[in-house]
Amino acid sequence: MRRDFQSRLGYKHDIIKRKLLDNQIELSSPLVDALRIKVIKNKDGDITNTIVKEASLISCSFPPLVNVPYRTIENNNGEYTITGLIDLIEDEAVQFYTITVPHNVYLSPEDLIIRVFLDPEIEKPIVLALRVTEQLGTFGVQMKLSNSYKTTIYTENFVPKVKAIILEMAKRRKIAGY
């Protein structure tokens, strides 16, 4: 394949830009570990028959999120439960939140991104659950430079398998050991 000087130079610049954008992500807000759960729904889209295809930890950058509904992990005599969202206003359910990931992390629409963390002011661990709705990319001359994703609040109740995965990750990270 014959390529001219400008296309070869553009390719080299894309590699440098990609590294700079990844560094910018890390400098703008720290990368945190989040749980990615890939789900497969049945043909009717029923949540009761959700099958967990994959659960893995990814690094992503959450910008400051304002007025976001969240769940908590509660300890009832040694048995952990995750609270549900009550009376979520429709405007909050369709509000989009953008998360940014390094160029080598790929998410798909309908993936669940779950972040579990402790706030020193609150005694119960916080669970933030987002659903990926759209993929956004920044493109250079010949390659994709960075990934970001539009997400919405995951409003449905977790099926038992997903709850178990979240609680296991929280226990391993010593977040749910209160």
Order of alpha helices (4+ residues) and beta strands (2+ residues): alpha-beta-beta-beta-beta-alpha-beta-beta-beta-beta-alpha
